[in-house]
Amino acid sequence: MSIELDELQRWKRQLEAEKAELDRITQKDREEIERLKIRCSLFENAVWSWRVTDPDAADSFANTASELRGAIHRKEAELQMKSRDVKSRLHEMDRLVTTINERISQL
C-alpha cells in the first residue's frame, strides 16, 4: 500500500505544479496586455503632441496606436479563451486532487 500512497502523492504534487504553471501563464498574459495598453496610451498621447508640429509623425503614431489596440483586442480574446480552458482544467484537477485525497485517507 505504501507504493500506492507514494504514487497518489506524486500525482497530487504533479497536479498542483501544473495548476501553478497555468496560473503563472495567465498572469504573464495579463501583464503583457497591461504593457501593450501602456504603450498604446503613450502613442495616443504622442498623436496629440505632434499633431500641430509634425502631422506625418502624428499619423504614424496614430497608426501604431491603432495596431496596438488591435493587438490588445486579440490578446484579450486569446486570454479569455485560454482562461476558459484553464478554468475547466483547474476544475478537473481539483476534482482529481479531491479523489486522490480521499484515496490517501483510506490507505
C-alpha positions in Angstrom: 0.0 0.0 0.0 2.9 2.3 0.5 3.7 2.2 -3.2 0.1 3.3 -4.0 0.3 6.1 -1.4 3.6 7.3 -2.9 2.1 7.2 -6.4 -1.0 9.1 -5.3 1.1 11.7 -3.6 3.3 12.1 -6.6 0.2 12.6 -8.8 -1.1 15.1 -6.4 2.2 17.1 -6.4 2.2 16.9 -10.2 -1.3 18.3 -10.5 -0.6 21.1 -8.1 2.6 22.0 -10.0 0.5 22.1 -13.3 -2.1 24.3 -11.6 0.6 26.7 -10.5 2.1 26.8 -14.0 -1.4 27.5 -15.5 -1.8 30.4 -13.1 1.7 31.7 -14.0 0.9 31.6 -17.7 -2.4 33.5 -17.4 -0.7 36.1 -15.1 2.0 36.6 -17.7 -0.6 37.2 -20.4 -2.4 39.7 -18.2 0.9 41.6 -17.6 1.6 41.6 -21.4 -1.8 43.1 -22.1 -1.1 45.8 -19.5 2.2 46.6 -21.1 0.5 46.9 -24.5 -2.1 49.2 -23.1 0.6 51.5 -21.6 2.5 51.6 -25.0 -0.8 52.3 -26.8 -1.5 55.2 -24.4 1.9 56.6 -25.0 1.4 56.6 -28.8 -2.1 58.1 -28.4 -0.7 60.9 -26.3 2.1 61.4 -28.9 -0.5 61.9 -31.6 -1.9 64.9 -29.8 1.5 66.3 -29.0 2.7 66.1 -32.6 -0.5 66.9 -34.5 0.4 70.6 -34.9 4.2 70.4 -35.4 4.5 67.3 -37.5 1.3 65.8 -38.9 3.1 63.0 -40.6 4.7 61.8 -37.3 1.3 62.2 -35.7 -0.3 60.0 -38.4 2.5 57.4 -37.8 1.8 57.4 -34.1 -1.9 57.1 -34.7 -1.3 54.1 -37.0 0.9 52.5 -34.4 -1.7 53.1 -31.7 -4.3 51.6 -33.9 -2.1 48.5 -34.4 -1.5 48.2 -30.7 -5.3 48.5 -30.0 -5.8 45.6 -32.4 -3.1 43.6 -30.7 -4.6 44.3 -27.3 -8.0 43.2 -28.6 -6.5 39.9 -30.0 -4.6 39.3 -26.8 -7.6 39.9 -24.6 -9.7 37.5 -26.8 -6.9 34.9 -26.6 -6.7 35.3 -22.8 -10.4 34.9 -22.4 -10.4 31.7 -24.4 -7.3 30.5 -22.5 -8.9 31.4 -19.2 -12.0 29.3 -20.0 -9.8 26.4 -20.9 -7.6 26.9 -17.7 -10.7 27.1 -15.5 -12.0 23.9 -17.0 -8.7 22.2 -16.5 -8.3 23.5 -12.9 -11.8 22.3 -12.1 -10.9 18.8 -13.4 -7.6 18.9 -11.4 -9.4 19.9 -8.3 -11.7 17.0 -8.7 -8.7 14.7 -9.2 -6.9 16.0 -6.1 -10.1 15.5 -4.1 -10.3 11.9 -5.3 -6.6 11.4 -4.6 -7.0 12.9 -1.1 -10.0 10.6 -0.4 -8.0 7.6 -1.6 -5.0 8.6 0.5 -7.2 8.9 3.6 -8.5 5.4 3.0 -4.9 3.9 3.0 
